[in-house]
């Protein structure tokens, strides 16, 4: 192994040890903000990033064709305007959009980036999100060369996208980090090292990464080449601490070293006793119990699922089991923030409720016993987090006390749980889903028979038909009607058991204004934040 | 001495090979799939990922490829950070764990020898009882409790003075290192105190101490020249492995104090089934541990000439 001696001994040197003290959480004069990250961003290559932390960091460093404003509406980004019909989408790029080295962002950069994403060699886990673009799926399966992708640069500032199917939400999709531009010459000059260090990435967003000490800190400073930089107040965001320990982050917050931290059930009480102002936010993710519908599984029986549905009380789950503020009761696969035709979807299409009904439950259970012979002990697969285990034990108690069904809890680490979910070694699994883009389909297609994330292998031709209809239609009413029916099927068939919509509680330094919390996209978003004296 | 050293080194290489092989087998026995993530991927993407990491080949072939790469000092690319080489991870983060570990060992060794000798001198009297009580506490309380308490102490200290006297977490200056290294060294210090005490007590009753006293040597001279030097041998024996254990066992302390050390990678790689990082860190730490043991063996020869003769 090559270890250069100077670098190895750097931490041991006296100058290094006696270096400057860390900066404060907020500094008005220099408009500098200091935060902590929960983990090192695993991947800053926008074509390959999949996780929340990388997405949030990238959201401050890069910009796609469109962006979110403070309130989460889609507004022009690198593209100043666009036109879309059922077959094509055309974007006109602004003249002053520039990379951090001062060169213009062109339509070619988008074409190149999108070709990298769908190239099977890149092995991007988010390639599926480009599927509405013509030939994207075929290229990703290795059936067509990347040059056949339905995205072409008509000139430096005009990008034309041919759609594989009418996609009502295509423009909203392009906010996502997988759609960010990548400049070919820079990408190729870095090879395998692309995005591995601060100098191995080119930025076109409001900030640029000037320093990245792995697992320790990321320094983001205002990008002077960003086209809208006059509307950016912050001069620097320093992510000076990286730790998953919520208590350590609360201590840093108390000590005035970081300006933002999320709380959990334990640190919540400490924060309360210190009289901090606790804020809440609903993340937009739903958590549910997913049944295994594979043939031969007891949970394939509808009456058994209906029996469980009738004894589950989402209020008890939210208030007694989770017991931290901010969570909403689980009523539907579709969270409350999803947009419908004019208003919120859940207002226009209220989710059907079973309500707690022990009589109904017993009736369903009798039918299930008749059909299955007897109910064998069921296996509930959960992740190894304390909350998941607690929820599992609650469900275990409910099933045993109310229905006399024995439930075994199978606690597994992240990868093992995924492996078992994929191979179908479970009866019920504690699962959750977060949105990737601002359209109902980001949840709706989850239980389509072809969706590989449909781990319980639910298969219903009528549900599939409704999803296809929503995918291919551009008429809001038709689409929402279809999804309304899908929501009804999910309930009638008890496909999943919604448990809660996730809420988080957090602390934010009162001197910062304009921090956006988002259900989709970088969250928290400090792009438009400013520090007041 | 040279033959002795060479023999030890050869045995060391065999040990490292054995560690690598055992880890490789154990790792592949762990259920779960290193390439699986939240979002399910198509068969083509999966095949490409498998090819990238060589998982498409039979396990035995993977093993020999791994051995070959290991001999040339290349541990491959991380599974979780797909553009970072394992060698870079070790190079970037081991020095930090090492400096933290060395400071901790410094605290532990000076403290352990001192307290141990003190308890032996004051055997069964108040200082002995108090220190031994603290030692039991140090051995039985896990490090994450000390880490949390230590950090809380700093928060209160800083709020008392109204400004940051000592940073609560993070890495960079000597001030950042004080609390984590003390917390990290605490368990070892307790262990060494107990060891030092018992070996001191043994030495106190030896004939050569009586002889020294009879000769009229000063108590200080007896203490340093005869007692301490003889009693310290077992401490040095455990010191080598303890250095390795401390520099690897800092996971919790690194997490609580937000220190970018290698310990975090070592533990998280196992949780995430990051094959290349598991192999890289385990082999590296294994080799480090073996090296420490060998160094202690050789050091023995200098401190106790009898070892050299046999």
Interface residues (C-beta under 8 A of the other chain):
Chain A: X1 X2 X3 X7 X8 X9 X10 X11 X12 X16 X17 X18 X19 X20 X21 X22 X36 X40 X42 X43 X45 X48 X50 X120 X121 X123 X124 X125 X126 X127 X128 X140 X141 X142 X192 X193 X194 X195 X196 X213 X214 X215 X216 X240 X241 X242 X243 X244 X245 X247 X248 X251 X252 X254 X255 X256 X257 X412 X413 X414 X415 X416 X418 X419 X422 X452 X453
Chain B: X30 X31 X32 X33 X34 X36 X37 X38 X39 X40 X41 X42 X44 X45 X48 X49 X52 X73 X74 X77 X80 X81 X82 X83 X84 X87 X89 X90 X91 X92 X93 X95 X96 X99 X148 X151 X152 X154 X155 X158 X159 X164 X167 X168 X169 X170 X171 X172 X173 X174 X175 X177 X255 X256 X257 X258 X259 X260 X261 X264 X265 X271 X272 X273
